[in-house]
Amino acid sequence: MSGEQGHPNNPEQPQQKKGLSNGVYFKIMGYLLTAGWVGFILAASGGDSSHPLFDYIFIVPLAGWIIGMLVARVIAKKSGADRP
């Protein structure tokens, strides 16, 4: 009956917390920055596609993603990490 009280019969094993990999965190950060940039451009231009800032609504995030992928590749090569 002691096993039914919520305590296992085996001694507790230290559980390893499985967190997200760094790559996932960088992707989430990239998504948030992209959404923030698009939102900023839409707010600043008022949704008017003839506004000068509207020209950069997709170019800046695209450049950011490309640069981010290159930086990630360099960091992965330096650290010797394998691709998941």
A tleap script that builds the chain and sets N, CA, C and O, in Angstrom:
source leaprc.protein.ff14SB
mol = sequence {
  NMET SER GLY GLU GLN GLY HIE PRO ASN ASN
  PRO GLU GLN PRO GLN GLN LYS LYS GLY LEU
  SER ASN GLY VAL TYR PHE LYS ILE MET GLY
  TYR LEU LEU THR ALA GLY TRP VAL GLY PHE
  ILE LEU ALA ALA SER GLY GLY ASP SER SER
  HIE PRO LEU PHE ASP TYR ILE PHE ILE VAL
  PRO LEU ALA GLY TRP ILE ILE GLY MET LEU
  VAL ALA ARG VAL ILE ALA LYS LYS SER GLY
  ALA ASP ARG CPRO
}
set mol.1.N position { 0.801 -1.195 0.000 }
set mol.1.CA position { 0.000 0.000 0.000 }
set mol.1.C position { 0.843 1.257 0.000 }
set mol.1.O position { 0.369 2.333 -0.364 }
set mol.2.N position { 2.095 1.120 0.408 }
set mol.2.CA position { 2.917 2.326 0.434 }
set mol.2.C position { 3.202 2.824 -0.980 }
set mol.2.O position { 3.502 4.003 -1.171 }
set mol.3.N position { 3.110 1.927 -1.984 }
set mol.3.CA position { 3.326 2.348 -3.360 }
set mol.3.C position { 2.164 3.147 -3.911 }
set mol.3.O position { 2.325 3.864 -4.898 }
set mol.4.N position { 1.001 3.042 -3.298 }
set mol.4.CA position { -0.177 3.748 -3.772 }
set mol.4.C position { -0.260 5.178 -3.248 }
set mol.4.O position { -1.149 5.932 -3.644 }
set mol.5.N position { 0.646 5.552 -2.372 }
set mol.5.CA position { 0.598 6.883 -1.779 }
set mol.5.C position { 1.337 7.917 -2.616 }
set mol.5.O position { 1.579 9.028 -2.147 }
set mol.6.N position { 1.688 7.580 -3.812 }
set mol.6.CA position { 2.357 8.531 -4.692 }
set mol.6.C position { 3.869 8.442 -4.617 }
set mol.6.O position { 4.567 9.180 -5.312 }
set mol.7.N position { 4.385 7.544 -3.781 }
set mol.7.CA position { 5.832 7.360 -3.687 }
set mol.7.C position { 6.191 6.054 -4.368 }
set mol.7.O position { 5.662 5.007 -3.997 }
set mol.8.N position { 7.074 6.086 -5.352 }
set mol.8.CA position { 7.458 4.840 -6.011 }
set mol.8.C position { 8.306 3.979 -5.077 }
set mol.8.O position { 8.956 4.489 -4.163 }
set mol.9.N position { 8.290 2.686 -5.316 }
set mol.9.CA position { 9.092 1.761 -4.514 }
set mol.9.C position { 10.575 1.939 -4.779 }
set mol.9.O position { 11.397 1.683 -3.900 }
set mol.10.N position { 10.924 2.375 -5.978 }
set mol.10.CA position { 12.321 2.594 -6.323 }
set mol.10.C position { 12.763 3.955 -5.811 }
set mol.10.O position { 11.971 4.898 -5.778 }
set mol.11.N position { 14.031 4.061 -5.410 }
set mol.11.CA position { 14.504 5.396 -5.019 }
set mol.11.C position { 14.457 6.338 -6.224 }
set mol.11.O position { 14.609 5.919 -7.371 }
set mol.12.N position { 14.248 7.578 -5.936 }
set mol.12.CA position { 14.089 8.549 -7.033 }
set mol.12.C position { 15.387 8.704 -7.804 }
set mol.12.O position { 16.462 8.886 -7.231 }
set mol.13.N position { 15.258 8.629 -9.086 }
set mol.13.CA position { 16.387 8.843 -9.982 }
set mol.13.C position { 16.431 10.311 -10.355 }
set mol.13.O position { 15.385 10.907 -10.616 }
set mol.14.N position { 17.606 10.907 -10.388 }
set mol.14.CA position { 17.648 12.304 -10.832 }
set mol.14.C position { 17.240 12.386 -12.298 }
set mol.14.O position { 17.829 11.727 -13.155 }
set mol.15.N position { 16.241 13.191 -12.573 }
set mol.15.CA position { 15.746 13.305 -13.939 }
set mol.15.C position { 16.476 14.437 -14.647 }
set mol.15.O position { 16.661 15.525 -14.102 }
set mol.16.N position { 16.882 14.149 -15.870 }
set mol.16.CA position { 17.525 15.171 -16.675 }
set mol.16.C position { 16.447 15.982 -17.359 }
set mol.16.O position { 15.544 15.432 -17.989 }
set mol.17.N position { 16.546 17.277 -17.233 }
set mol.17.CA position { 15.590 18.130 -17.932 }
set mol.17.C position { 16.004 18.213 -19.385 }
set mol.17.O position { 17.148 18.531 -19.712 }
set mol.18.N position { 15.062 17.924 -20.236 }
set mol.18.CA position { 15.348 18.037 -21.663 }
set mol.18.C position { 14.901 19.407 -22.116 }
set mol.18.O position { 13.707 19.703 -22.165 }
set mol.19.N position { 15.857 20.226 -22.441 }
set mol.19.CA position { 15.538 21.550 -22.935 }
set mol.19.C position { 15.633 21.581 -24.445 }
set mol.19.O position { 16.013 20.600 -25.083 }
set mol.20.N position { 15.290 22.693 -24.988 }
set mol.20.CA position { 15.387 22.862 -26.434 }
set mol.20.C position { 16.834 23.128 -26.817 }
set mol.20.O position { 17.600 23.686 -26.031 }
set mol.21.N position { 17.198 22.734 -28.003 }
set mol.21.CA position { 18.551 22.979 -28.464 }
set mol.21.C position { 18.726 24.453 -28.799 }
set mol.21.O position { 17.751 25.189 -28.951 }
set mol.22.N position { 19.965 24.865 -28.908 }
set mol.22.CA position { 20.243 26.260 -29.234 }
set mol.22.C position { 19.654 26.652 -30.573 }
set mol.22.O position { 19.198 27.781 -30.749 }
set mol.23.N position { 19.662 25.726 -31.516 }
set mol.23.CA position { 19.103 26.013 -32.831 }
set mol.23.C position { 17.628 26.358 -32.773 }
set mol.23.O position { 17.157 27.226 -33.508 }
set mol.24.N position { 16.902 25.681 -31.902 }
set mol.24.CA position { 15.473 25.952 -31.769 }
set mol.24.C position { 15.262 27.338 -31.167 }
set mol.24.O position { 14.373 28.078 -31.588 }
set mol.25.N position { 16.093 27.684 -30.171 }
set mol.25.CA position { 15.979 29.014 -29.581 }
set mol.25.C position { 16.267 30.106 -30.616 }
set mol.25.O position { 15.590 31.134 -30.643 }
set mol.26.N position { 17.267 29.882 -31.461 }
set mol.26.CA position { 17.583 30.864 -32.487 }
set mol.26.C position { 16.462 30.970 -33.522 }
set mol.26.O position { 16.181 32.062 -34.015 }
set mol.27.N position { 15.826 29.857 -33.853 }
set mol.27.CA position { 14.703 29.910 -34.788 }
set mol.27.C position { 13.540 30.692 -34.194 }
set mol.27.O position { 12.926 31.520 -34.868 }
set mol.28.N position { 13.245 30.423 -32.928 }
set mol.28.CA position { 12.160 31.150 -32.268 }
set mol.28.C position { 12.476 32.640 -32.236 }
set mol.28.O position { 11.606 33.472 -32.495 }
set mol.29.N position { 13.731 32.973 -31.916 }
set mol.29.CA position { 14.135 34.375 -31.903 }
set mol.29.C position { 14.007 34.990 -33.303 }
set mol.29.O position { 13.584 36.138 -33.444 }
set mol.30.N position { 14.372 34.229 -34.324 }
set mol.30.CA position { 14.236 34.714 -35.692 }
set mol.30.C position { 12.793 34.961 -36.081 }
set mol.30.O position { 12.479 35.960 -36.727 }
set mol.31.N position { 11.912 34.047 -35.687 }
set mol.31.CA position { 10.481 34.224 -35.971 }
set mol.31.C position { 9.939 35.471 -35.283 }
set mol.31.O position { 9.200 36.253 -35.880 }
set mol.32.N position { 10.318 35.646 -34.013 }
set mol.32.CA position { 9.828 36.808 -33.272 }
set mol.32.C position { 10.362 38.118 -33.845 }
set mol.32.O position { 9.628 39.100 -33.954 }
set mol.33.N position { 11.645 38.127 -34.210 }
set mol.33.CA position { 12.214 39.343 -34.809 }
set mol.33.C position { 11.578 39.640 -36.160 }
set mol.33.O position { 11.323 40.800 -36.486 }
set mol.34.N position { 11.322 38.603 -36.946 }
set mol.34.CA position { 10.673 38.802 -38.238 }
set mol.34.C position { 9.270 39.372 -38.057 }
set mol.34.O position { 8.891 40.330 -38.731 }
set mol.35.N position { 8.504 38.780 -37.148 }
set mol.35.CA position { 7.150 39.275 -36.898 }
set mol.35.C position { 7.184 40.704 -36.361 }
set mol.35.O position { 6.349 41.531 -36.728 }
set mol.36.N position { 8.151 40.988 -35.494 }
set mol.36.CA position { 8.295 42.347 -34.971 }
set mol.36.C position { 8.626 43.352 -36.051 }
set mol.36.O position { 8.090 44.461 -36.068 }
set mol.37.N position { 9.518 42.960 -36.959 }
set mol.37.CA position { 9.898 43.862 -38.054 }
set mol.37.C position { 8.710 44.140 -38.968 }
set mol.37.O position { 8.444 45.290 -39.317 }
set mol.38.N position { 8.002 43.091 -39.350 }
set mol.38.CA position { 6.846 43.258 -40.237 }
set mol.38.C position { 5.785 44.115 -39.545 }
set mol.38.O position { 5.185 44.992 -40.167 }
set mol.39.N position { 5.560 43.859 -38.265 }
set mol.39.CA position { 4.605 44.674 -37.516 }
set mol.39.C position { 5.034 46.130 -37.427 }
set mol.39.O position { 4.207 47.033 -37.546 }
set mol.40.N position { 6.329 46.358 -37.219 }
set mol.40.CA position { 6.842 47.728 -37.160 }
set mol.40.C position { 6.638 48.447 -38.489 }
set mol.40.O position { 6.193 49.595 -38.516 }
set mol.41.N position { 6.963 47.773 -39.590 }
set mol.41.CA position { 6.817 48.389 -40.907 }
set mol.41.C position { 5.340 48.680 -41.196 }
set mol.41.O position { 5.003 49.742 -41.720 }
set mol.42.N position { 4.475 47.741 -40.855 }
set mol.42.CA position { 3.051 47.974 -41.092 }
set mol.42.C position { 2.527 49.130 -40.250 }
set mol.42.O position { 1.706 49.920 -40.716 }
set mol.43.N position { 3.005 49.231 -39.005 }
set mol.43.CA position { 2.557 50.325 -38.141 }
set mol.43.C position { 3.124 51.660 -38.614 }
set mol.43.O position { 2.420 52.670 -38.621 }
set mol.44.N position { 4.395 51.665 -39.007 }
set mol.44.CA position { 5.038 52.921 -39.422 }
set mol.44.C position { 4.492 53.415 -40.757 }
set mol.44.O position { 4.367 54.620 -40.977 }
set mol.45.N position { 4.168 52.478 -41.648 }
set mol.45.CA position { 3.684 52.889 -42.965 }
set mol.45.C position { 2.164 53.006 -43.003 }
set mol.45.O position { 1.603 53.520 -43.971 }
set mol.46.N position { 1.510 52.542 -41.972 }
set mol.46.CA position { 0.051 52.566 -41.965 }
set mol.46.C position { -0.552 51.597 -42.960 }
set mol.46.O position { -1.704 51.755 -43.364 }
set mol.47.N position { 0.217 50.593 -43.360 }
set mol.47.CA position { -0.269 49.615 -44.328 }
set mol.47.C position { -0.236 50.113 -45.759 }
set mol.47.O position { -0.730 49.440 -46.663 }
set mol.48.N position { 0.341 51.283 -45.972 }
set mol.48.CA position { 0.414 51.867 -47.314 }
set mol.48.C position { 1.626 51.299 -48.035 }
set mol.48.O position { 2.762 51.564 -47.643 }
set mol.49.N position { 1.395 50.519 -49.086 }
set mol.49.CA position { 2.499 49.873 -49.794 }
set mol.49.C position { 3.331 50.842 -50.624 }
set mol.49.O position { 4.380 50.453 -51.138 }
set mol.50.N position { 2.900 52.076 -50.769 }
set mol.50.CA position { 3.714 53.049 -51.504 }
set mol.50.C position { 4.660 53.804 -50.568 }
set mol.50.O position { 5.459 54.620 -51.027 }
set mol.51.N position { 4.576 53.543 -49.270 }
set mol.51.CA position { 5.472 54.179 -48.298 }
set mol.51.C position { 6.897 53.665 -48.521 }
set mol.51.O position { 7.076 52.485 -48.821 }
set mol.52.N position { 7.918 54.525 -48.382 }
set mol.52.CA position { 9.306 54.096 -48.634 }
set mol.52.C position { 9.783 52.954 -47.723 }
set mol.52.O position { 10.584 52.127 -48.158 }
set mol.53.N position { 9.317 52.892 -46.494 }
set mol.53.CA position { 9.734 51.804 -45.602 }
set mol.53.C position { 9.198 50.452 -46.049 }
set mol.53.O position { 9.783 49.417 -45.731 }
set mol.54.N position { 8.106 50.454 -46.774 }
set mol.54.CA position { 7.473 49.210 -47.182 }
set mol.54.C position { 8.376 48.407 -48.123 }
set mol.54.O position { 8.207 47.196 -48.265 }
set mol.55.N position { 9.334 49.084 -48.764 }
set mol.55.CA position { 10.276 48.381 -49.643 }
set mol.55.C position { 11.134 47.386 -48.869 }
set mol.55.O position { 11.643 46.430 -49.454 }
set mol.56.N position { 11.302 47.592 -47.575 }
set mol.56.CA position { 12.195 46.774 -46.766 }
set mol.56.C position { 11.463 45.744 -45.908 }
set mol.56.O position { 12.069 45.115 -45.041 }
set mol.57.N position { 10.172 45.571 -46.145 }
set mol.57.CA position { 9.388 44.691 -45.285 }
set mol.57.C position { 9.847 43.231 -45.384 }
set mol.57.O position { 9.785 42.508 -44.390 }
set mol.58.N position { 10.301 42.789 -46.545 }
set mol.58.CA position { 10.738 41.408 -46.695 }
set mol.58.C position { 12.248 41.273 -46.880 }
set mol.58.O position { 12.817 40.230 -46.559 }
set mol.59.N position { 12.895 42.306 -47.388 }
set mol.59.CA position { 14.331 42.236 -47.657 }
set mol.59.C position { 15.135 42.124 -46.362 }
set mol.59.O position { 16.059 41.315 -46.276 }
set mol.60.N position { 14.793 42.925 -45.362 }
set mol.60.CA position { 15.546 42.918 -44.102 }
set mol.60.C position { 15.409 41.566 -43.384 }
set mol.60.O position { 16.427 41.015 -42.966 }
set mol.61.N position { 14.202 41.006 -43.220 }
set mol.61.CA position { 14.128 39.685 -42.586 }
set mol.61.C position { 14.837 38.591 -43.390 }
set mol.61.O position { 15.459 37.702 -42.808 }
set mol.62.N position { 14.747 38.650 -44.710 }
set mol.62.CA position { 15.426 37.664 -45.537 }
set mol.62.C position { 16.934 37.740 -45.329 }
set mol.62.O position { 17.594 36.716 -45.157 }
set mol.63.N position { 17.469 38.937 -45.346 }
set mol.63.CA position { 18.905 39.116 -45.101 }
set mol.63.C position { 19.272 38.635 -43.698 }
set mol.63.O position { 20.321 38.021 -43.504 }
set mol.64.N position { 18.412 38.913 -42.727 }
set mol.64.CA position { 18.672 38.460 -41.362 }
set mol.64.C position { 18.713 36.950 -41.249 }
set mol.64.O position { 19.574 36.404 -40.559 }
set mol.65.N position { 17.787 36.261 -41.922 }
set mol.65.CA position { 17.786 34.802 -41.888 }
set mol.65.C position { 19.021 34.232 -42.571 }
set mol.65.O position { 19.609 33.269 -42.079 }
set mol.66.N position { 19.421 34.812 -43.697 }
set mol.66.CA position { 20.601 34.314 -44.411 }
set mol.66.C position { 21.850 34.520 -43.566 }
set mol.66.O position { 22.669 33.610 -43.434 }
set mol.67.N position { 21.999 35.707 -42.996 }
set mol.67.CA position { 23.159 35.977 -42.143 }
set mol.67.C position { 23.130 35.069 -40.918 }
set mol.67.O position { 24.171 34.559 -40.504 }
set mol.68.N position { 21.959 34.863 -40.339 }
set mol.68.CA position { 21.836 33.974 -39.182 }
set mol.68.C position { 22.241 32.546 -39.504 }
set mol.68.O position { 22.885 31.888 -38.686 }
set mol.69.N position { 21.873 32.054 -40.689 }
set mol.69.CA position { 22.260 30.700 -41.077 }
set mol.69.C position { 23.767 30.598 -41.270 }
set mol.69.O position { 24.376 29.595 -40.898 }
set mol.70.N position { 24.371 31.633 -41.852 }
set mol.70.CA position { 25.823 31.617 -42.037 }
set mol.70.C position { 26.550 31.648 -40.692 }
set mol.70.O position { 27.527 30.927 -40.492 }
set mol.71.N position { 26.072 32.477 -39.783 }
set mol.71.CA position { 26.687 32.552 -38.458 }
set mol.71.C position { 26.532 31.217 -37.729 }
set mol.71.O position { 27.471 30.750 -37.085 }
set mol.72.N position { 25.363 30.607 -37.828 }
set mol.72.CA position { 25.139 29.309 -37.184 }
set mol.72.C position { 26.065 28.249 -37.754 }
set mol.72.O position { 26.566 27.401 -37.015 }
set mol.73.N position { 26.295 28.286 -39.043 }
set mol.73.CA position { 27.195 27.311 -39.664 }
set mol.73.C position { 28.620 27.494 -39.169 }
set mol.73.O position { 29.311 26.514 -38.889 }
set mol.74.N position { 29.070 28.754 -39.057 }
set mol.74.CA position { 30.419 29.026 -38.569 }
set mol.74.C position { 30.557 28.579 -37.116 }
set mol.74.O position { 31.560 27.970 -36.743 }
set mol.75.N position { 29.558 28.878 -36.303 }
set mol.75.CA position { 29.606 28.476 -34.893 }
set mol.75.C position { 29.603 26.956 -34.769 }
set mol.75.O position { 30.328 26.399 -33.944 }
set mol.76.N position { 28.800 26.291 -35.573 }
set mol.76.CA position { 28.746 24.823 -35.527 }
set mol.76.C position { 30.082 24.210 -35.932 }
set mol.76.O position { 30.515 23.220 -35.341 }
set mol.77.N position { 30.732 24.787 -36.927 }
set mol.77.CA position { 32.041 24.255 -37.341 }
set mol.77.C position { 33.092 24.479 -36.269 }
set mol.77.O position { 33.933 23.611 -36.037 }
set mol.78.N position { 33.056 25.633 -35.611 }
set mol.78.CA position { 34.042 25.923 -34.563 }
set mol.78.C position { 33.829 25.031 -33.348 }
set mol.78.O position { 34.795 24.579 -32.733 }
set mol.79.N position { 32.587 24.778 -33.001 }
set mol.79.CA position { 32.302 23.973 -31.807 }
set mol.79.C position { 32.362 22.479 -32.099 }
set mol.79.O position { 32.433 21.667 -31.176 }
set mol.80.N position { 32.335 22.117 -33.364 }
set mol.80.CA position { 32.387 20.698 -33.734 }
set mol.80.C position { 31.063 19.989 -33.521 }
set mol.80.O position { 31.020 18.760 -33.462 }
set mol.81.N position { 29.995 20.742 -33.405 }
set mol.81.CA position { 28.680 20.137 -33.176 }
set mol.81.C position { 28.165 19.519 -34.463 }
set mol.81.O position { 28.332 20.071 -35.550 }
set mol.82.N position { 27.533 18.359 -34.316 }
set mol.82.CA position { 26.910 17.718 -35.463 }
set mol.82.C position { 25.507 18.242 -35.614 }
set mol.82.O position { 24.888 18.719 -34.664 }
set mol.83.N position { 25.025 18.141 -36.820 }
set mol.83.CA position { 23.639 18.534 -37.090 }
set mol.83.C position { 22.690 17.495 -36.530 }
set mol.83.O position { 22.919 16.296 -36.687 }
set mol.84.N position { 21.624 17.941 -35.878 }
set mol.84.CA position { 20.682 16.946 -35.311 }
set mol.84.C position { 19.921 16.206 -36.378 }
set mol.84.O position { 19.099 15.345 -36.066 }
savepdb mol mol.pdb
quit
